[in-house]
Amino acid sequence: MTAPLLPSRLPIAAAPMAGGPTTTALAAAVAEAGGFAFLAAGYKTPEALSAEISVMRAAGLPFGVNLFVPAPGTVDAAAFRAYARQLQPEAERYGLTLSEQPVVDDDYWEEKLALLTQDPVDVVSLTFGLPVPSDIAALQAVGTTVLASVTTPEEAHQAQAAGVDGLVVQGPQAGGHSATFDPARRIEPVSTEDLVRSVSAETGLPLIAAGGVDGPAVVRALLAAGAQAVAVGTLLLGTNEAGTSPTHRAALTDDAFTETVLTRAFTGRPARALRNGFIDRHEPRALNAYPAVHHLTRALRQAAGKAGDAGTVHLWAGTGWRGAPSGPAAGVVGWLAGEQPRPGQSTQ
Ligand SMILES: Cc1cc2nc3c(=O)[nH]c(=O)nc-3n(C[C@H](O)[C@H](O)[C@H](O)COP(=O)(O)O)c2cc1C
């Protein structure tokens, strides 16, 4: 019998959602309801992450931390300039001038690793690739369970070779960024359930499934396929405790949005979002250049979000978005675990 990856009563996890939706209030509510919650360290300073860890510790609740693994890579300066110029008219509407100089950073990788080895947490999940195996070993040496997010059996094999304790198997129906190690690749359609079966059969590693959950039936199917737990993101976006912006919340229940698509237009890395005008206008010329494109569009997206301009902002959502309930997050956890009926549908 494999030891459980997550120390929670229920096999439901709050997936990490950087950029606002994951809050300590959401993580605490999910943990109190019997699920397991990941804090989203992505885009945060080490100080901000440390403050969130302190809040969870003070509440005495188990939790994990999710890190973005930096990827080496160069940006084609001419292509970047051309994309910046293409986006400039969008920025002008908000009085912004986009920099044609690409900014590439490592999201404070070393500093966050140092924090998590000095002040260990139960679980660390990694996304966007693998660090050097010694970084994984350093976290394990302080008692942390290390999980790698993977999107193909091949990535799962690489993660296994790097020494992780388990996997987060993310299907392409997932909201937000794809965890893929190779953001330039074509993301092949596959159900999360099939992906879980193949990764489980090929690696034998314990795993958590994520991507496209729209209710308890999918949770049951993913557990039956071999997952120890199921992580959900989109279904928590409309809950009271989530830090989802009002523009994003409203879009999730707006009938004007009819589908989700994978796009590189906002950040330079494939991510699933509600299809809007920005994607239609810019996806054809979008670059594979994360995090440079993320930094390029950041101020524009913030301004558009504040202004309620749902046609310009990134509206991350998985294919199950229509089922996202409103109300307390505990209701979503209980519903997905089969313990209680479906909570109220989000009315924004
Ligand atoms: C708004 C949003 C932000 C996300 N941010 C992160 C993140 O910081 N780190 C990460 O590993 N995954 C992130 N994801 C992906 C989720 O962790 C998870 O894989 C996904 O939400 C599961 O699919 P679902 O949205 O269909 O439930 C994000 C997803 C969303 C919707």
The ligand as an SDF file (V2000), in Angstrom:
LIG
                    3D

 31 33  0  0  0  0  0  0  0  0999 V2000
   -6.6450   30.9460  -12.2080 C   0  0  0  0  0  0  0  0  0  0  0  0
   -5.7240   29.7650  -12.2390 C   0  0  0  0  0  0  0  0  0  0  0  0
   -4.4080   29.9220  -11.7990 C   0  0  0  0  0  0  0  0  0  0  0  0
   -3.5440   28.8190  -11.7850 C   0  0  0  0  0  0  0  0  0  0  0  0
   -2.2720   28.9640  -11.2780 N   0  0  0  0  0  0  0  0  0  0  0  0
   -1.4800   27.8620  -11.1330 C   0  0  0  0  0  0  0  0  0  0  0  0
   -0.2600   27.9240  -10.4180 C   0  0  0  0  0  0  0  0  0  0  0  0
    0.1200   28.9630   -9.8720 O   0  0  0  0  0  0  0  0  0  0  0  0
    0.4970   26.8040  -10.3380 N   0  0  0  0  0  0  0  0  0  0  0  0
    0.0990   25.6070  -10.8720 C   0  0  0  0  0  0  0  0  0  0  0  0
    0.8100   24.6080  -10.7500 O   0  0  0  0  0  0  0  0  0  0  0  0
   -1.0760   25.5120  -11.5240 N   0  0  0  0  0  0  0  0  0  0  0  0
   -1.8710   26.5930  -11.6520 C   0  0  0  0  0  0  0  0  0  0  0  0
   -3.0950   26.4840  -12.2520 N   0  0  0  0  0  0  0  0  0  0  0  0
   -3.5330   25.1540  -12.6960 C   0  0  0  0  0  0  0  0  0  0  0  0
   -4.1620   24.4260  -11.5190 C   0  0  0  0  0  0  0  0  0  0  0  0
   -3.1870   24.1600  -10.5450 O   0  0  0  0  0  0  0  0  0  0  0  0
   -4.8230   23.1020  -11.9330 C   0  0  0  0  0  0  0  0  0  0  0  0
   -3.9340   22.3070  -12.6900 O   0  0  0  0  0  0  0  0  0  0  0  0
   -6.0820   23.3380  -12.7220 C   0  0  0  0  0  0  0  0  0  0  0  0
   -6.8300   24.3800  -12.1780 O   0  0  0  0  0  0  0  0  0  0  0  0
   -6.8910   22.0770  -12.7390 C   0  0  0  0  0  0  0  0  0  0  0  0
   -7.8930   22.1410  -13.7090 O   0  0  0  0  0  0  0  0  0  0  0  0
   -9.3330   22.8040  -13.4650 P   0  0  0  0  0  0  0  0  0  0  0  0
   -9.1000   24.2600  -13.4820 O   0  0  0  0  0  0  0  0  0  0  0  0
  -10.1190   22.3170  -14.6310 O   0  0  0  0  0  0  0  0  0  0  0  0
   -9.8370   22.3100  -12.1280 O   0  0  0  0  0  0  0  0  0  0  0  0
   -3.9890   27.5620  -12.2760 C   0  0  0  0  0  0  0  0  0  0  0  0
   -5.3090   27.4280  -12.7130 C   0  0  0  0  0  0  0  0  0  0  0  0
   -6.1680   28.5000  -12.6830 C   0  0  0  0  0  0  0  0  0  0  0  0
   -7.5960   28.2880  -13.1290 C   0  0  0  0  0  0  0  0  0  0  0  0
  1  2  1  0
  2  3  1  0
  2 30  2  0
  3  4  2  0
  4  5  1  0
  4 28  1  0
  5  6  2  0
  6  7  1  0
  6 13  1  0
  7  8  2  0
  7  9  1  0
  9 10  1  0
 10 11  2  0
 10 12  1  0
 12 13  2  0
 13 14  1  0
 14 15  1  0
 14 28  1  0
 15 16  1  0
 16 17  1  0
 16 18  1  0
 18 19  1  0
 18 20  1  0
 20 21  1  0
 20 22  1  0
 22 23  1  0
 23 24  1  0
 24 25  2  0
 24 26  1  0
 24 27  1  0
 28 29  2  0
 29 30  1  0
 30 31  1  0
M  END
$$$$
